[in-house]
C-alpha cells in the first residue's frame, strides 16, 4: 500500500512539473532499418 501511494505521489509531482521525469532511452535507427526502407521504396 505504501509503495502504491509513493508511486501516485511521484506521478503527481511529475505531472505538476515539480519532479523531473525519468529519462527514456532514445531509439537509434540502425543501418538495417534504412536498407529495408530503401528496398521498399524501390519496389
N, C-alpha and C positions, 0 to 999 in steps of 0.2 A: 504494500500500500504506500509506504514511504517513497519508494522508487517511482511509483506512478505519479505522485504529487510533484516530485522533483523534476521529472520529465515534463510535466504540464507547465510548471513554473519556468523551466528553461525555454520551452517552446513559446511561451507568452513573452518572455524577455526578448527573444529573437524577433518575434512579430512586432514588438513595440520599438525595436531598434536599440534596446538597452544593451544587448549582448551581440557580439559578432557571431554570425552563423559559422558552423564548421566548414572548412574549405572542401570543395568537391574536386576529385581528380578530373582534369581536363582530358577528354578523349583526343588522341593524336591519330591522325589518318596515316595509314601505312601505305607503302608502295603497292601492295596487293590490291587495296581498295581502289586506288587510282587506275590501275591496269584494268580492273573489272569494269569500271565506269567507262573507260575509253573503248573497250571492246564492245560494250552495249551500245555506245553511240554509233559505232561503225556499222552495226547490223541494220 
